[in-house]
Amino acid sequence: MEDPPDDIPRGLVVPGLGDSRRPALLAFLVVSILSGLALIWPVYPWAVDLTPYVLGLPFSFAWTVGWLIVVFIALVLLYRADEPDPAD
C-alpha cells in the first residue's frame, strides 16, 4: 500500500515541536546554546584567568563541570516534560 503524496514532510522535521512539548524543547535549546557559548572563545577566557579553587578544582575546570551539570539538569527536565503517548 502506497502512502499518499501529501504525507511526505518537507524541510527540517523536528518531532514534537508542534505540540505541548514546544516550550520545553525551546528552553532546552536556549540552555544548550548558552552552555556552548559559555565554553568557547568569548566567555571561556574570562574563566581561565581566574585563580580561585571551587571544591578543590581550578576555576576553569569547575566552570566546565558546572555547565555540564546545567545541561544534564536541562536534559532531565526535558525528559520529565515528555508526556507518555496514550496509545502506548
Secondary structure, DSSP 8 states (H G I E B T S, - for coil): ----GGGS--S---TTTTSTTHHHHHHHHHHHHHHHHHTSTTTHHHHHH---EETTEEHHHHHHHHHHHHHHHHHHHHHHH----TT-
